[in-house]
Amino acid sequence: MGRGKIEIKKIENDTNRQVTYSKRRAGILKKAQELTVLCDAKVALLMFSANEKISDYVSPGTSLKEVYNKYQDSTKVALWDSEYKRLQELLKKNKETNDRLRKEIRQRQGDELDGLSFTELRGLEQDMKSSVDKVRHRKDHVIRTQTDTTNKKIKSHEETQRSLLSAYDEMSKSGPQYAFVQQDEDYDPINIGSRIYAIQMQPHQDGDDYRSYGLRLA
């Protein structure tokens, strides 16, 4: 019994439609390959599914561009003319924009001002003043931020020093065997972070008993 005639219309079910497309696509690609081999034909085939997935085939020994050019020569239809003109117009506009921006940059550097009117010069002056104000505002912000950070570091180092001195005072009250030794240098609250405070125990100078120690800030 022969197969019934299939009505040609859009398959509404997405899954069934995709399955049918995959099967028939494979059949068309196979036919294109057979035409190339059996008939020495030059075949170019492009297919896009409903979800924009591309499938293509081009006969070996040729290219899609070559087949495309053959089509234009045979039909005398210049398919690229409209696209070429559009690209030329786009290139022209981009060049004009680029030239204008380069000229504005040179004018902001003080060049090519002779052709400007008073109104244009005044506008340029206002633009540059606004730019300078923005740069100055940003510079002041950076300075304030760096100053705040430095002040916090100084405060932290000073608190560390006070804590160590307080600890030394407490140890001094515990007995005379503790001695305070400090390096002969000026206190620098900014650079003090590069030094590490440590308690270094060393023999007391008044005796040989190594059980008596002094406190040293290193």
C-alpha positions in Angstrom: 0.0 0.0 0.0 1.4 3.4 -1.0 2.0 6.2 1.4 -0.7 8.8 1.7 -0.1 12.3 0.3 1.4 14.7 2.9 -0.2 18.1 3.1 2.4 20.8 2.7 1.9 23.3 5.5 3.8 24.6 8.5 4.2 22.0 11.3 2.9 23.6 14.4 4.6 21.3 16.9 8.1 22.7 17.6 9.7 19.2 18.2 8.1 17.6 15.2 9.1 20.6 13.0 12.7 20.3 14.1 12.9 16.6 13.5 11.4 17.0 10.0 13.8 19.8 9.2 16.8 17.7 10.3 15.7 14.7 8.2 15.0 16.7 5.0 18.1 18.8 5.4 20.2 15.6 5.4 18.4 14.5 2.3 19.0 17.8 0.4 22.7 17.8 1.4 23.0 14.2 0.1 21.3 15.2 -3.2 23.7 18.2 -3.6 26.7 15.9 -3.1 25.3 13.4 -5.6 24.8 16.1 -8.2 28.4 17.2 -7.8 29.8 13.7 -8.3 27.4 12.4 -10.9 27.0 15.4 -13.0 30.2 17.4 -12.4 28.0 20.3 -11.3 29.0 23.2 -9.2 26.6 23.4 -6.3 26.3 25.9 -3.5 23.6 25.4 -0.9 22.7 27.5 2.2 20.0 26.7 4.7 18.9 28.4 7.9 16.6 26.7 10.4 13.9 28.5 12.3 16.4 29.2 15.1 18.9 30.7 12.6 21.3 27.7 12.6 23.1 27.5 9.3 23.8 24.5 7.2 25.8 24.8 3.9 27.4 22.8 1.2 29.8 23.9 -1.6 31.1 21.6 -4.3 34.8 20.6 -3.8 37.2 22.7 -5.9 35.0 25.8 -5.8 33.8 28.4 -3.2 30.6 30.1 -2.3 32.0 33.4 -3.6 32.9 31.9 -7.0 29.4 30.4 -7.4 27.9 33.8 -6.3 30.0 35.6 -8.9 28.9 33.1 -11.6 25.3 33.7 -10.7 25.8 37.5 -11.1 27.5 37.1 -14.4 24.8 34.8 -15.7 21.8 36.8 -14.6 23.4 40.2 -15.1 22.2 41.2 -11.7 24.6 43.1 -9.5 23.5 41.8 -6.1 26.3 43.7 -4.2 25.7 47.2 -5.7 23.3 48.4 -3.1 25.3 46.9 -0.2 28.5 48.4 -1.7 26.9 51.9 -1.9 25.7 51.6 1.7 29.2 50.7 2.9 30.7 53.6 0.9 28.3 56.1 2.5 29.0 54.7 6.0 32.8 54.9 5.3 32.4 58.6 4.2 30.4 59.5 7.3 33.0 57.8 9.6 35.8 59.7 7.9 34.0 63.0 8.3 33.4 62.3 12.0 37.0 61.3 12.5 38.3 64.5 10.8 36.0 66.6 12.9 37.2 65.0 16.1 40.8 65.4 15.2 40.3 69.1 14.4 38.6 69.6 17.8 41.5 67.9 19.5 44.0 70.2 17.8 41.9 73.3 18.6 41.9 72.3 22.3 45.7 72.2 22.0 45.7 75.7 20.7 46.2 74.9 17.0 44.1 75.9 14.0 42.3 78.7 15.7 42.6 81.3 12.9 39.4 80.3 11.2 37.2 80.4 14.3 34.7 83.2 14.9 34.3 85.0 18.2 31.3 82.9 19.1 33.2 79.7 18.3 36.3 80.8 20.3 34.0 81.7 23.2 32.4 78.3 23.1 35.8 76.6 22.9 37.0 78.6 25.9 33.9 77.5 27.9 34.4 73.9 27.0 38.0 74.0 28.0 37.2 75.8 31.3 34.6 73.1 32.1 37.2 70.4 31.4 39.8 72.1 33.6 37.3 72.3 36.4 36.5 68.6 36.2 40.2 67.7 36.2 40.8 70.0 39.2 37.9 68.5 41.1 39.2 65.0 40.5 42.7 66.1 41.6 41.4 67.6 44.8 39.5 64.4 45.5 42.6 62.3 45.1 44.6 64.6 47.3 41.9 64.4 50.1 41.7 60.6 49.8 45.5 60.2 50.1 45.7 62.7 53.0 43.0 60.8 54.9 44.7 57.5 54.3 48.1 58.9 55.5 46.4 60.5 58.6 44.8 57.1 59.5 48.2 55.4 59.2 49.9 58.0 61.4 47.1 57.6 64.0 47.5 53.9 64.0 51.2 54.1 64.4 50.9 56.6 67.3 48.4 54.3 69.0 50.8 51.4 68.6 53.6 53.5 70.2 51.5 54.6 73.1 50.4 51.0 73.7 54.0 49.9 73.8 55.1 52.7 76.0 52.2 51.9 78.4 53.3 48.3 78.5 56.9 49.4 79.3 55.7 51.6 82.1 53.8 48.7 83.6 56.8 46.4 83.3 59.0 49.1 84.9 56.8 49.3 87.9 57.2 45.5 88.4 60.8 45.8 89.3 64.2 47.5 88.6 65.4 44.6 86.6 63.7 45.9 83.4 65.6 48.5 81.4 64.3 50.6 78.4 66.6 50.8 75.4 65.6 53.0 72.5 67.4 53.5 69.2 69.1 56.9 68.8 66.9 58.2 66.0 64.1 60.7 65.6 60.5 59.4 65.6 59.0 59.5 62.2 55.2 58.7 62.4 54.9 58.1 58.7 57.8 55.8 58.1 57.4 54.0 61.4 55.2 51.4 59.7 58.2 50.0 57.9 59.7 49.0 61.3 58.4 46.1 63.4 57.9 46.6 67.1 59.2 43.6 69.1 60.0 42.9 72.7 63.6 41.9 72.9 64.8 40.5 76.2 68.5 41.0 77.0 70.6 40.7 80.1 70.5 43.5 82.6 73.7 45.6 82.5 74.1 45.5 86.3 74.4 41.8 86.6 75.3 38.6 84.9 72.1 36.9 85.8 70.3 36.1 82.5 67.1 35.7 84.3 66.9 39.5 84.5 66.0 41.1 81.2 65.4 44.6 79.7 62.7 45.8 77.3 63.8 47.0 73.9 61.7 48.6 71.1 63.2 47.4 67.8 
